[in-house]
Amino acid sequence: MITALVLMNVEPGRVRSLAEELLAIDGVTECYSVAGPYDLVAVVRVREHDQLSDLVTERIASHAGINATETLIAFRAFAKRDLGMVWDIGRRLMFDGFTLDRIDVPEATLRYATAGTDRRCSCCTAIRKRT
């Protein structure tokens, strides 16, 4: 799996709407509004470099409202904890004082959904419900 960070400058007032639009694109797994020289950072994950090239140039950089992009390709991931060990697809589980009711895993993007949620996970796209 190839992971890249796409740093973007966007039209004023379009940060929120563009972030939501980008998340609808296959391969874009996360999107952050940031401070500094860029407005948005998208995390993209694809299987091959050709897919990355197509995703960045044809789907992201050419998207209306995006003025400029810079792409960083990740060589290796370093994390404090292995999130893969935390999630157990298909059953109710506890994590950090919250309960995940249901987890959907479409294609290459993980999207978590629960009923009666009250908090979004800070380490991923999970939506969690306080237990």
Protein Blocks (a to p, Z undefined) as FASTA:
>chain_A
ZZddddddddehilmmmmmmmmmpghiabdcddedjbfbdcddddfbfklmmmmmmmmmm
mpghiabdcddddfbdcdfbdfklmpcghiacdeehiacfbdcdehjbccdddehiabdc
fkbcbdcddZZ
